[in-house]
């Protein structure tokens, strides 16, 4: 395809025959999809060759993704330095590009709760200063992620953001496969470190890749063809296989739900993606622990745990933790112990709450849990759950995992941030690529 100069407020992606609205001066530097060399033109230096466009705005999503999902196979000092530098650049972008409605986003209630609880925990001696600073940085990361996602949607770059996140997660998945081959298989009692973390982080990145593939193909084509179904289910099976190989039973179950989500009708999708419904599902994921004693007596449940998942009926020590959670939580039920605390480990001798909702109670108390649910409500409110169903699959997989694991993590918030951003795509009246 011949090169052409792009100028003004609209530049068209002729390789696909569809327009993408960009603001003037965005600075686009396209290259060929097959690695052909692009020649820079005069003027603004905006050039298109081939079918893939590389923009300077691709850099920010890459930085925020790497900052959130850090590469753990490199020295810790380098990890932390990269994270601080990347988040700093992202904050500069937010300050210089974001509008006021982007700055006041749904992440603020929960971010404030994290900061307040962590400062309180440090003052009362529950956590060290390093943990309190980590809590502050965690809140800044969540806020930056949400702000960037909304800002990109407002600029008409929402599908571009999806593309970059998918490319990053796909690269992480590929590198994780290589690391798994080098490091070897973890056993039930040993958490080996792979490319981007332990078996949980590694399994979740495969789930994220699969869900983002669903999002990409569903949004861009407004239909899900047979070949895309085949690829999607292959990726789902790969996610299950990787999780099983890593002895990560939690992720096996979460990944199995990926295979069910495309089968949901539009009516069901509309119902389960309402804000109150999502909040209710989160609460149910915690409430299941209250009936765990009864569930563990059911023969079918025992068969799944022992014969299929290969676990024991103590859920690898979780039962002892669950029996002690009330005592741990009641000692600081209002504000929690702060980010990175070891309250459960101090009382039980090992582990964490092993449940997403109860970990929020341990970390940030009732105030933090309430703020978390409030943020989730506003993330999801007024979103189109039918059109952007793929984004919700990210969150629902993590909610399923949260029943027996602390999975309200960055993967969960990537899903929420994209859901919040999707609302601005419709308002922007920008055609999807």
C-alpha positions as CSV (number, residue, x, y, z in Angstrom):
1,X,0.0,0.0,0.0
2,X,1.5,3.4,-0.9
3,X,2.4,5.8,1.8
4,X,0.4,8.9,2.3
5,X,0.6,12.0,4.5
6,X,-2.0,12.3,7.3
7,X,-3.0,15.7,8.6
8,X,-5.9,17.6,10.3
9,X,-8.1,16.3,13.0
10,X,-9.1,13.0,11.2
11,X,-6.8,10.4,9.8
12,X,-8.2,7.3,8.1
13,X,-6.9,3.8,8.4
14,X,-7.2,2.9,4.7
15,X,-5.9,-0.6,5.3
16,X,-9.2,-1.3,7.0
17,X,-11.3,1.3,5.3
18,X,-12.5,2.7,8.6
19,X,-11.9,6.0,10.3
20,X,-10.3,6.7,13.7
21,X,-10.8,10.1,15.2
22,X,-7.6,11.6,16.6
23,X,-6.8,15.0,17.9
24,X,-4.5,17.2,15.9
25,X,-0.8,16.7,16.6
26,X,-1.1,13.1,17.9
27,X,1.9,12.1,15.9
28,X,1.4,8.8,14.2
29,X,4.2,6.7,12.8
30,X,2.8,3.6,11.0
31,X,4.7,0.6,9.8
32,X,3.9,-2.4,7.6
33,X,2.3,-5.3,9.3
34,X,5.1,-7.5,7.8
35,X,8.0,-5.4,9.1
36,X,8.4,-3.2,6.0
37,X,10.4,0.0,6.7
38,X,8.3,3.1,6.9
39,X,9.7,6.4,5.5
40,X,9.0,9.5,7.5
41,X,7.5,12.4,5.5
42,X,7.8,16.1,5.8
43,X,5.5,18.3,7.8
44,X,4.1,16.7,10.9
45,X,5.9,13.4,10.4
46,X,2.6,11.4,10.2
47,X,2.9,8.5,7.8
48,X,1.0,5.3,7.1
49,X,2.4,2.3,5.3
50,X,0.9,-1.2,5.4
51,X,-2.0,-2.1,7.7
52,X,-0.6,-1.5,11.2
53,X,-0.3,2.0,12.7
54,X,2.2,2.6,15.5
55,X,1.5,5.8,17.4
56,X,3.3,7.5,20.2
57,X,0.2,6.9,22.2
58,X,0.9,3.2,22.1
59,X,3.7,3.8,24.6
60,X,1.5,4.9,27.5
61,X,-0.6,1.7,27.6
62,X,2.6,-0.4,27.4
63,X,4.1,1.5,30.3
64,X,1.0,1.2,32.5
65,X,0.7,-2.5,31.7
66,X,4.3,-3.3,32.5
67,X,4.1,-1.2,35.7
68,X,1.1,-3.1,36.9
69,X,2.1,-6.6,35.7
70,X,5.8,-6.4,36.5
71,X,8.4,-8.7,35.1
72,X,9.6,-10.7,38.1
73,X,12.4,-12.5,36.4
74,X,14.6,-9.4,36.7
75,X,16.2,-8.1,39.9
76,X,13.8,-6.5,42.3
77,X,15.6,-3.1,42.3
78,X,15.2,-3.0,38.5
79,X,11.5,-3.9,38.9
80,X,10.8,-1.2,41.3
81,X,12.8,1.4,39.4
82,X,10.9,0.6,36.2
83,X,7.6,0.7,38.0
84,X,8.3,4.1,39.5
85,X,9.6,5.6,36.3
86,X,6.7,4.2,34.2
87,X,4.0,5.4,36.6
88,X,5.7,8.8,36.7
89,X,5.5,9.1,32.9
90,X,1.9,7.9,33.0
91,X,1.0,10.6,35.6
92,X,2.6,13.3,33.4
93,X,0.5,12.1,30.5
94,X,-2.7,12.2,32.7
95,X,-2.0,15.7,34.0
96,X,-1.2,17.1,30.5
97,X,-3.9,15.4,28.5
98,X,-6.9,14.4,30.8
99,X,-10.0,16.5,31.3
100,X,-11.6,17.0,34.7
101,X,-14.2,14.2,34.2
102,X,-11.3,11.8,33.5
103,X,-9.5,12.9,36.7
104,X,-12.6,12.4,38.8
105,X,-13.1,8.7,38.1
106,X,-14.5,5.6,39.7
107,X,-11.2,4.5,41.2
108,X,-11.1,7.3,43.7
109,X,-13.2,5.8,46.6
110,X,-11.2,2.6,46.8
111,X,-7.9,4.4,46.2
112,X,-8.6,6.8,49.1
113,X,-9.6,3.8,51.4
114,X,-6.3,2.1,50.5
115,X,-4.3,5.2,51.4
116,X,-6.2,5.9,54.6
117,X,-6.0,2.3,55.9
118,X,-2.3,2.0,55.1
119,X,-1.4,5.2,56.9
120,X,-3.5,4.1,59.8
121,X,-1.9,0.7,59.8
122,X,1.6,2.3,59.8
123,X,0.7,4.6,62.6
124,X,-0.7,1.8,64.8
125,X,2.3,-0.5,64.0
126,X,0.3,-3.1,62.0
127,X,2.5,-2.5,58.9
128,X,5.9,-1.0,58.3
129,X,6.6,2.2,56.5
130,X,7.6,0.4,53.3
131,X,4.2,-1.3,53.2
132,X,2.4,2.0,53.7
133,X,4.4,3.5,50.8
134,X,3.6,0.5,48.7
135,X,-0.1,1.0,49.5
136,X,0.1,4.6,48.4
137,X,1.8,3.5,45.1
138,X,-0.8,0.8,44.6
139,X,-3.6,3.4,44.8
140,X,-1.7,5.6,42.4
141,X,-1.4,2.7,39.9
142,X,-5.1,1.9,40.0
143,X,-5.9,5.6,39.6
144,X,-3.5,5.9,36.7
145,X,-4.9,2.8,34.9
146,X,-8.4,4.1,35.1
147,X,-7.6,7.7,34.0
148,X,-5.5,6.5,31.1
149,X,-8.2,4.1,29.9
150,X,-10.9,6.8,30.0
151,X,-8.6,9.4,28.4
152,X,-7.9,7.1,25.5
153,X,-11.6,6.3,25.0
154,X,-12.3,10.0,24.9
155,X,-9.6,10.5,22.2
156,X,-11.1,7.8,20.0
157,X,-8.3,5.4,20.9
158,X,-10.3,2.8,22.8
159,X,-9.8,0.0,20.3
160,X,-6.1,0.9,20.0
161,X,-5.9,0.6,23.8
162,X,-7.4,-2.9,23.6
163,X,-4.9,-3.8,20.9
164,X,-1.9,-2.7,22.9
165,X,-3.2,-4.5,26.1
166,X,-3.8,-7.7,24.1
167,X,-0.3,-7.5,22.5
168,X,1.3,-7.0,26.0
169,X,-0.6,-9.9,27.5
170,X,0.1,-12.1,24.5
171,X,3.8,-11.4,24.8
172,X,3.7,-12.1,28.6
173,X,2.0,-15.4,27.9
174,X,4.6,-16.4,25.3
175,X,7.4,-15.4,27.6
176,X,5.8,-17.3,30.5
177,X,5.7,-20.5,28.4
178,X,9.4,-20.1,27.8
179,X,10.0,-19.5,31.5
180,X,7.9,-22.5,32.4
181,X,10.1,-24.7,30.2
182,X,13.2,-23.3,31.8
183,X,12.1,-23.2,35.5
184,X,10.1,-26.3,35.5
185,X,6.9,-27.4,37.2
186,X,5.9,-26.1,40.6
187,X,4.7,-28.5,43.2
188,X,1.8,-27.9,45.6
189,X,4.0,-26.5,48.3
190,X,6.6,-24.5,46.3
191,X,5.7,-21.3,44.5
192,X,8.3,-21.0,41.7
193,X,8.7,-17.6,40.0
194,X,8.2,-17.5,36.3
195,X,8.3,-14.5,33.8
196,X,5.7,-12.4,35.5
197,X,5.3,-14.0,38.9
198,X,4.2,-17.2,40.6
199,X,1.7,-19.8,39.3
200,X,-1.3,-17.5,40.1
201,X,0.1,-14.5,38.2
202,X,1.1,-16.7,35.3
203,X,-2.2,-18.4,35.0
204,X,-4.1,-15.2,35.3
205,X,-2.2,-13.6,32.4
206,X,-3.3,-16.4,30.1
207,X,-6.9,-15.8,31.2
208,X,-6.5,-12.1,30.5
209,X,-5.0,-12.8,27.0
210,X,-8.0,-15.1,26.2
211,X,-10.6,-12.5,27.4
212,X,-8.9,-9.7,25.5
213,X,-8.9,-11.7,22.3
214,X,-12.7,-12.0,22.8
215,X,-12.9,-8.3,23.3
216,X,-10.8,-7.5,20.2
217,X,-12.7,-9.6,17.8
218,X,-16.2,-8.9,19.2
219,X,-15.8,-5.1,19.1
220,X,-14.0,-4.8,15.8
221,X,-16.2,-7.1,13.8
222,X,-19.6,-6.7,15.6
223,X,-19.9,-10.5,15.2
224,X,-18.1,-13.6,16.4
225,X,-17.4,-15.8,13.4
226,X,-16.7,-19.5,13.4
227,X,-12.9,-19.1,13.1
228,X,-12.8,-16.7,15.9
229,X,-14.9,-19.1,18.1
230,X,-12.3,-21.8,17.3
231,X,-9.4,-19.6,18.2
232,X,-11.1,-18.4,21.4
233,X,-11.8,-21.9,22.6
234,X,-8.3,-23.0,21.7
235,X,-7.0,-20.1,23.9
236,X,-9.4,-21.1,26.7
237,X,-8.2,-24.6,26.6
238,X,-4.6,-23.4,26.7
239,X,-5.4,-21.3,29.8
240,X,-6.9,-24.4,31.5
241,X,-3.9,-26.5,30.5
242,X,-1.4,-24.0,31.7
243,X,-3.2,-23.6,35.0
244,X,-3.5,-27.3,35.5
245,X,0.2,-27.8,34.7
246,X,1.1,-25.2,37.3
247,X,-1.1,-26.9,39.9
248,X,-3.2,-23.8,40.1
249,X,-6.7,-25.3,40.6
250,X,-8.2,-21.9,41.3
251,X,-7.2,-20.7,37.8
252,X,-8.4,-23.9,36.2
253,X,-11.9,-23.2,37.4
254,X,-11.8,-19.6,36.5
255,X,-10.4,-20.4,33.0
256,X,-13.2,-23.0,32.6
257,X,-15.7,-20.3,32.9
258,X,-14.2,-18.6,29.8
259,X,-15.7,-21.4,27.7
260,X,-19.2,-20.7,29.0
261,X,-19.3,-16.9,28.6
262,X,-19.9,-16.8,24.8
263,X,-22.9,-19.0,25.2
264,X,-24.8,-16.4,27.3
265,X,-27.8,-14.8,25.6
266,X,-28.1,-11.0,25.3
267,X,-30.8,-11.0,27.9
268,X,-28.6,-12.8,30.5
269,X,-25.6,-10.5,29.6
270,X,-27.8,-7.5,30.2
271,X,-29.0,-8.7,33.6
272,X,-25.7,-9.9,35.0
273,X,-23.7,-6.8,34.0
274,X,-25.9,-4.4,35.9
275,X,-24.0,-2.6,38.7
276,X,-25.9,-4.1,41.5
277,X,-25.6,-7.6,40.0
278,X,-21.8,-7.3,39.8
279,X,-21.7,-6.1,43.4
280,X,-23.9,-8.9,44.5
281,X,-21.7,-11.5,42.7
282,X,-18.7,-10.1,44.6
283,X,-20.5,-10.4,47.9
284,X,-21.6,-13.9,47.1
285,X,-18.0,-14.9,46.4
286,X,-17.3,-14.0,50.0
287,X,-20.5,-15.3,51.5
288,X,-19.8,-18.8,50.1
289,X,-17.3,-19.2,53.0
290,X,-20.2,-19.0,55.4
291,X,-21.7,-22.2,54.0
292,X,-18.4,-23.9,53.2
293,X,-18.8,-26.5,56.0
294,X,-22.0,-27.7,54.4
295,X,-20.6,-27.6,50.8
296,X,-17.6,-29.6,51.8
297,X,-19.9,-32.5,52.9
298,X,-21.5,-32.9,49.5
299,X,-20.1,-36.0,47.6
300,X,-20.1,-34.1,44.3
301,X,-17.9,-31.3,45.8
302,X,-15.6,-33.8,47.4
303,X,-15.3,-35.6,44.0
304,X,-14.4,-32.4,42.2
305,X,-11.8,-31.3,44.8
306,X,-10.1,-34.7,45.3
307,X,-10.5,-36.6,42.1
308,X,-10.6,-33.9,39.4
309,X,-8.5,-31.0,40.9
310,X,-6.2,-33.2,42.9
311,X,-6.6,-31.2,46.1
312,X,-7.2,-32.4,49.7
313,X,-10.4,-31.6,51.7
314,X,-8.5,-29.0,53.7
315,X,-8.2,-27.0,50.4
316,X,-4.4,-27.0,51.0
317,X,-4.7,-25.5,54.4
318,X,-7.4,-23.0,53.6
319,X,-10.0,-24.4,56.0
320,X,-7.8,-23.6,59.0
321,X,-7.4,-20.0,57.7
322,X,-11.2,-19.6,57.2
323,X,-11.9,-20.7,60.7
324,X,-9.6,-18.0,62.1
325,X,-10.7,-15.1,59.9
326,X,-13.4,-13.8,62.2
327,X,-10.9,-13.4,65.1
328,X,-8.4,-11.6,62.8
329,X,-10.9,-9.3,61.3
330,X,-12.7,-8.3,64.5
331,X,-9.6,-6.8,65.9
332,X,-9.5,-4.1,63.3
333,X,-12.9,-4.4,61.6
334,X,-13.4,-0.7,60.7
335,X,-10.2,0.4,59.0
336,X,-8.3,-2.9,58.6
337,X,-4.6,-3.5,59.0
338,X,-3.3,-1.7,55.9
339,X,-1.7,-2.7,52.6
340,X,0.7,-5.7,52.7
341,X,-0.1,-6.7,56.3
342,X,0.6,-10.2,57.7
343,X,-2.3,-10.3,60.2
344,X,-3.5,-13.7,59.0
345,X,0.0,-15.1,58.9
346,X,0.7,-13.8,62.4
347,X,-2.4,-15.5,63.8
348,X,-2.5,-18.8,61.8
349,X,1.2,-19.2,61.0
350,X,0.9,-19.0,57.2
351,X,-1.0,-17.6,54.3
352,X,-3.5,-14.8,53.7
353,X,-7.3,-14.7,53.8
354,X,-7.6,-16.9,50.7
355,X,-10.7,-15.1,49.7
356,X,-11.1,-11.8,47.8
357,X,-13.8,-10.2,50.0
358,X,-12.3,-11.3,53.3
359,X,-8.8,-10.1,52.2
360,X,-10.4,-6.7,51.6
361,X,-11.8,-6.8,55.1
362,X,-8.4,-7.8,56.6
363,X,-6.6,-5.1,54.6
364,X,-9.0,-2.2,54.7
365,X,-11.8,-3.1,57.0
366,X,-15.5,-2.4,56.4
367,X,-14.6,1.1,55.2
368,X,-12.3,-0.4,52.5
369,X,-14.8,-3.1,51.5
370,X,-17.6,-0.5,51.1
371,X,-15.3,1.8,49.1
372,X,-14.3,-1.1,46.9
373,X,-18.0,-2.0,46.2
374,X,-18.8,1.7,45.6
375,X,-15.9,1.9,43.1
376,X,-17.1,-1.2,41.3
377,X,-20.6,0.1,41.1
378,X,-19.5,3.4,39.4
379,X,-17.0,1.5,37.1
380,X,-19.9,-0.5,35.8
381,X,-22.8,2.0,35.9
382,X,-24.2,3.0,32.5
383,X,-22.0,0.5,30.7
384,X,-23.2,-1.6,27.7
385,X,-22.8,-5.1,29.1
386,X,-24.1,-6.7,25.9
387,X,-21.8,-4.9,23.5
388,X,-18.8,-5.1,25.8
389,X,-19.5,-8.5,27.2
390,X,-15.9,-9.5,26.7
391,X,-14.7,-7.0,29.2
392,X,-17.0,-8.3,31.8
393,X,-15.6,-11.8,31.4
394,X,-12.3,-10.6,32.7
395,X,-13.9,-9.4,35.9
396,X,-16.2,-12.5,36.3
397,X,-13.3,-14.9,36.0
398,X,-11.5,-13.0,38.8
399,X,-14.7,-13.0,40.9
400,X,-14.9,-16.8,40.5
401,X,-11.3,-17.1,41.6
402,X,-11.9,-14.8,44.5
403,X,-13.9,-17.5,46.2
404,X,-10.7,-19.3,47.3
405,X,-8.0,-16.8,46.4
406,X,-7.2,-13.1,46.6
407,X,-7.8,-12.3,42.9
408,X,-9.2,-8.7,43.1
409,X,-5.9,-7.8,41.5
410,X,-4.6,-5.8,38.6
411,X,-6.2,-8.2,36.1
412,X,-9.6,-7.5,37.7
413,X,-8.9,-3.7,37.6
414,X,-7.8,-3.8,34.0
415,X,-11.2,-5.2,33.2
416,X,-13.0,-2.6,35.3
417,X,-10.9,0.3,33.8
418,X,-11.8,-0.8,30.3
419,X,-15.5,-1.1,31.2
420,X,-15.4,2.4,32.6
421,X,-13.7,3.6,29.4
422,X,-16.2,1.9,27.1
423,X,-18.9,4.3,28.3
424,X,-17.0,7.2,26.7
425,X,-16.7,5.4,23.4
426,X,-20.4,5.6,22.8
427,X,-20.5,9.2,23.9
428,X,-17.6,10.1,21.7
429,X,-19.5,9.0,18.5
430,X,-16.2,7.5,17.3
431,X,-16.3,4.7,14.7
432,X,-14.7,1.5,15.9
433,X,-11.9,0.0,13.9
